[in-house]
Amino acid sequence: MNVPKLPRRHPMAFGITYWGPLPDTRDMHVQWDGPGSGLYLHAANPESATVPGMRIAHESARGTYDTLRQAESALAAFIAAGAG
Protein backbone atom coordinates (compact mmCIF):
# COMPACT_ATOMS: atom_id res chain seq x y z
CA MET A 1 0.00 0.00 0.00
CA ASN A 2 1.29 3.43 -0.91
CA VAL A 3 1.14 5.57 2.26
CA PRO A 4 0.22 9.18 1.48
CA LYS A 5 2.31 12.03 2.80
CA LEU A 6 0.55 13.62 5.74
CA PRO A 7 -0.28 17.32 5.74
CA ARG A 8 1.69 19.56 8.06
CA ARG A 9 1.21 18.75 11.76
CA HIS A 10 0.23 21.57 14.12
CA PRO A 11 0.62 20.63 17.81
CA MET A 12 -1.46 22.65 20.28
CA ALA A 13 -1.86 22.72 24.06
CA PHE A 14 -3.09 19.74 26.10
CA GLY A 15 -2.09 17.16 23.47
CA ILE A 16 -4.42 18.47 20.78
CA THR A 17 -3.00 18.14 17.27
CA TYR A 18 -4.33 19.12 13.88
CA TRP A 19 -3.09 18.54 10.34
CA GLY A 20 -3.73 20.57 7.26
CA PRO A 21 -4.64 21.75 4.91
CA LEU A 22 -5.63 18.36 3.51
CA PRO A 23 -4.53 17.43 -0.02
CA ASP A 24 -6.68 18.81 -2.83
CA THR A 25 -8.59 21.14 -0.49
CA ARG A 26 -8.46 24.84 0.04
CA ASP A 27 -8.29 24.85 3.84
CA MET A 28 -9.72 21.62 5.32
CA HIS A 29 -8.02 20.28 8.44
CA VAL A 30 -8.31 17.23 10.70
CA GLN A 31 -8.05 17.55 14.47
CA TRP A 32 -7.33 14.96 17.17
CA ASP A 33 -8.02 16.04 20.76
CA GLY A 34 -5.56 13.63 22.37
CA PRO A 35 -5.69 10.15 23.90
CA GLY A 36 -9.10 8.49 23.64
CA SER A 37 -10.39 10.91 21.00
CA GLY A 38 -11.49 10.44 17.43
CA LEU A 39 -10.64 12.54 14.40
CA TYR A 40 -12.67 15.62 13.48
CA LEU A 41 -12.88 17.23 10.06
CA HIS A 42 -12.85 21.03 9.93
CA ALA A 43 -13.76 23.11 6.88
CA ALA A 44 -11.16 25.68 7.97
CA ASN A 45 -8.22 26.01 10.34
CA PRO A 46 -9.41 24.79 13.79
CA GLU A 47 -7.61 27.67 15.52
CA SER A 48 -9.82 30.23 13.79
CA ALA A 49 -12.97 28.17 13.15
CA THR A 50 -16.27 29.47 14.45
CA VAL A 51 -18.03 26.09 14.25
CA PRO A 52 -16.97 22.73 15.70
CA GLY A 53 -15.49 20.03 13.51
CA MET A 54 -17.51 17.04 12.36
CA ARG A 55 -16.52 13.60 13.65
CA ILE A 56 -15.11 11.48 10.83
CA ALA A 57 -17.44 8.52 10.28
CA HIS A 58 -15.62 6.94 7.33
CA GLU A 59 -14.51 3.38 8.11
CA SER A 60 -10.86 4.31 7.56
CA ALA A 61 -10.81 6.70 10.53
CA ARG A 62 -13.92 6.41 12.67
CA GLY A 63 -12.32 4.96 15.80
CA THR A 64 -10.70 6.52 18.83
CA TYR A 65 -6.94 6.73 19.18
CA ASP A 66 -4.71 6.62 22.23
CA THR A 67 -1.47 7.77 20.60
CA LEU A 68 -0.39 10.30 18.03
CA ARG A 69 1.01 7.46 15.91
CA GLN A 70 -2.42 5.75 15.85
CA ALA A 71 -4.16 9.01 14.96
CA GLU A 72 -1.67 9.67 12.14
CA SER A 73 -2.13 6.14 10.79
CA ALA A 74 -5.90 6.66 10.70
CA LEU A 75 -5.44 10.04 9.02
CA ALA A 76 -3.18 8.47 6.38
CA ALA A 77 -5.84 5.79 5.72
CA PHE A 78 -8.53 8.48 5.48
CA ILE A 79 -6.49 10.48 2.97
CA ALA A 80 -5.71 7.33 0.97
CA ALA A 81 -9.41 6.42 0.86
CA GLY A 82 -10.23 9.85 -0.57
CA ALA A 83 -7.45 9.70 -3.13
CA GLY A 84 -8.77 6.54 -4.75
C-alpha positions in Angstrom: 0.0 0.0 0.0 1.3 3.4 -0.9 1.1 5.6 2.3 0.2 9.2 1.5 2.3 12.0 2.8 0.5 13.6 5.7 -0.3 17.3 5.7 1.7 19.6 8.1 1.2 18.7 11.8 0.2 21.6 14.1 0.6 20.6 17.8 -1.5 22.6 20.3 -1.9 22.7 24.1 -3.1 19.7 26.1 -2.1 17.2 23.5 -4.4 18.5 20.8 -3.0 18.1 17.3 -4.3 19.1 13.9 -3.1 18.5 10.3 -3.7 20.6 7.3 -4.6 21.7 4.9 -5.6 18.4 3.5 -4.5 17.4 0.0 -6.7 18.8 -2.8 -8.6 21.1 -0.5 -8.5 24.8 0.0 -8.3 24.8 3.8 -9.7 21.6 5.3 -8.0 20.3 8.4 -8.3 17.2 10.7 -8.0 17.6 14.5 -7.3 15.0 17.2 -8.0 16.0 20.8 -5.6 13.6 22.4 -5.7 10.1 23.9 -9.1 8.5 23.6 -10.4 10.9 21.0 -11.5 10.4 17.4 -10.6 12.5 14.4 -12.7 15.6 13.5 -12.9 17.2 10.1 -12.9 21.0 9.9 -13.8 23.1 6.9 -11.2 25.7 8.0 -8.2 26.0 10.3 -9.4 24.8 13.8 -7.6 27.7 15.5 -9.8 30.2 13.8 -13.0 28.2 13.2 -16.3 29.5 14.5 -18.0 26.1 14.3 -17.0 22.7 15.7 -15.5 20.0 13.5 -17.5 17.0 12.4 -16.5 13.6 13.7 -15.1 11.5 10.8 -17.4 8.5 10.3 -15.6 6.9 7.3 -14.5 3.4 8.1 -10.9 4.3 7.6 -10.8 6.7 10.5 -13.9 6.4 12.7 -12.3 5.0 15.8 -10.7 6.5 18.8 -6.9 6.7 19.2 -4.7 6.6 22.2 -1.5 7.8 20.6 -0.4 10.3 18.0 1.0 7.5 15.9 -2.4 5.7 15.9 -4.2 9.0 15.0 -1.7 9.7 12.1 -2.1 6.1 10.8 -5.9 6.7 10.7 -5.4 10.0 9.0 -3.2 8.5 6.4 -5.8 5.8 5.7 -8.5 8.5 5.5 -6.5 10.5 3.0 -5.7 7.3 1.0 -9.4 6.4 0.9 -10.2 9.9 -0.6 -7.4 9.7 -3.1 -8.8 6.5 -4.7 
